[in-house]
Amino acid sequence: ICGDYDADGLTSTALLVEILTMLGGEIIPYIPSRIKDGYGLNTKMINAINNNNIKLIITVDNGISAIEAIKRANEFNIDIIITDHHKIPNNKPNIFALIHPEMTPIDSPYRYLAGVGIAYMIARSICKKTNILITNSSAIEFFCIGTVADMAPLLGANRKWLKEGLPIFKATKNKGLKAIIKKLGISQTLISTEEIGFKIAPLINAVGRIGDPNLVIELLTCDSNMICKKLTNI
């Protein structure tokens, strides 16, 4: 799963890593370093992925404009599924599949999804087809963070899912999110878009943009209270 280093991209990555792991998949997250690699999928990442004998890449919140990386992946016979919400270029990339809000009808409730919204939509579909309860995951919490952080319009599916997710956010079972909430001293019973937008999302963005973004993925997918405490104190 290849994501971006901002809060939308990191929550999108963590969301699909968690869901696909629940299905028994062997999932490896790849997040580019803002300082060393720049934005999005790149040829350096493709080379590393090929060296690990991985044959399927799913991008989240990026990839639509990664022309050179896509060419390199095609040379290695690596399939790419791009999920992105940034502008589709005139020449669509040569990939296995593209999942993008612009490809929905103009009045579609999914038209306004951010990267994490697309990941959440995919997760809901997967869970429905495999009879897995999405409520056993942290998907709705990740959706809330990424959507608010990316300032996606609160319309359509965004509005509906935020109304479902915010009231139960504080009761999350995700150990990493619990550690973040404790670290930030958030004591409210109900967490609003304000706490997410001005406290939780900026913390995730800061780590992703000026530190090691993989630490965020490790935290959000961690199942050890001790490790979560250590990661939030770095």
N, C-alpha and C positions, 0 to 999 in steps of 0.2 A: 504494500500500500504506500504510494508516494504522495505525500502531502506537502503543504506549505508551512512556513515557520511562524505564521501568525495564529491568533486564537481560533479563527475559523478553520484553517487548515489542520491545526493540531487536534482540535476536537473531532473534526471529520475523520482523521486518521485513527484516533483512539476508538471512535465509534465502530468503524468497520473492522478494526483489529479485534475488538471485543466480540462482536457478533459472529464473525467468521471463525474465531477461535472456539466459540461455543458450539459451532457446527463440526468441530474436529479438524479445522484447517490448520495448516502450518503457515502462519502469517508473519512476515517480516516488515516492519515499518521502515521507510526510507524518507528522511527529512533533510533537505539541503541546508547547509550552513549559510546564513545570510552573508557572512563575512568571506568565507572561503569559496562558496559555490554560486551565490546569487539566488535569484528567484526561480523556482519551478524545476521541472524535470530537465535534466541535462545529460550530455553524452558521458560525462564522468560517472554519473549514477548508473546509466545503462551498462557501462563496462563492468561496474562492480556487481550489478544484478546478474549479468551474464556469467561472471566468474563463479557465482553461487548457484549456477544451473537453474535459475528461476525462469519459468516460461510464461508467466502471466503477471502483468503489471496493472494495477488499478490506481488511477490518479484520483485525488480528491482536492478540489479547490485550485487546480492548476492543470496544465498539460495541453490546453487547446492551442497554444501558440508555440509549443516545443517542437518545431519542425525538424531540427537537426537530431534531437534525441529520438524522435519517432523514426527517422531514417535509419539511425544506428540500430534501434530495436528490430526493425524489419530485416536488417542484414543478419541479425542473430536469430531470426525466426521467433521472436518474443511477441506474444499477443499483448495488446494494450487496450484496456477499457478506460476511456477518459470520462470522468465526471467533473464538470466544471461549470461555472456560471459567468465567466468572463466572455467578452465578445467573440463570437465565432468568426474566424477570418474568411475571406472570400473563397479561398481554396481549402476545403475541408481536409483534415489529415487522413492519411491512409492507415486506419486502425481497425481493430476488431469491432468496437462499438463506441458510440458517443451518447452520453446521457447528459442533457443540457436543457435548462428551462426555456431557452429560445425555440426549442423544437416542439414545445407544447402549444396548443391553441391559444390565441391572444387573450381569451377569457378564462384560461385555466387557473385554478387555485394554486398551482405549483409554479406559476410564472415568476414569482418573486423570491424563490429559494436561494439562499446562500449556499456555499459549498457543503456545509454541515447539514443543510436541509435536504440536499440531494442524497447525501449519505444516509440520512435518517429515513428518507423515502425508500431507498434500496433495502435498508435493514428491515423495515416494516413488511416489504414485499417478500423478502427471504424468510422472515419468521412465519408469515402467513402460509407460505408454501411448504414449510418444513415442520409446522405445528410446534414451533418454539415460541414461548412467551417473551415478547420484547420487554415486558415489564420486569423480567429477571435480569435485565442489563441496565447499563447507565445511559442508554441511548437518548432518552428524553432530556436528561440533564446536559449532556454534551450538545444536543440541539439548541437548548436555551442559551448556553454560553456562546456558541459560535454565531448564532443568529443575531443576538444582541450586539456582540463584539463587532460584527461586520456591518452593523446598522442597516440590516435588510428591512425593507418596508414591512410594517406590521399589517399585512393584508393576506387574504387567502389562507393557505395552509400554515403560513408563518403565525398568523394570529391565532388560529385554532390550536396549533400544537403548543404555543407558548401558554395559552390559557389552561391547557391540560398539564403542562410541565411545571410551571412556576409554583403552584400550590403544594406540590410534593417534592420540590427541589431540596428543601432542608432535611427531608427524611431520607436522603440518598444513602444507599449502602456502599457506594464507592469510597473506598478508604482514602484514595488520593484527594478526592473532592472534600471529604471530611477534614483532612489535614489542612487543605487550603482555607476552608471556612474558619477553622480554629486559628490558623496562622494570622488571618486578617481580622480576627476578633469580631466576626459577624455573629450577633446574638439574637437577631430577629427570628421569630418563629416562621414567618413567611419571608422568603427572599424575593425581592422584586427585580425588575429590569435595572433599577438604579444600583443595587448592590452588585449585580453582574457587570453592568456597564462601567462602573467607576471603581470597582475593587477587584473582582475576580478576573475579568477579562484583561485589564491592564497588567496584572501580575503574570498571566500566561503569555501575553504579548511581549513583555519585557524579557522574559527568559528566552523566548523563541527568537527574538530579534538581536539581542546582544549577548546571549549565552549559548548554551548547547540545547537546541530544541528537543533533542531526544530525551532529555531529562523530564520534559513535560509528558511525553508519551509514556515513559517508564512510570511516572507518578500516577497518571490517569488509568493505567492498566495494572497497577500494583495491588497485590493481595496481602501485603504484610504491613501491619501498623508501624512496626519498627522502621522499616525501610521508608515508608511514607513520611514519618517524622523526620528522618535523616534528610530526605530529599527537600522537604520544605524548610529546612534550616541551613541549606547550602548557601 
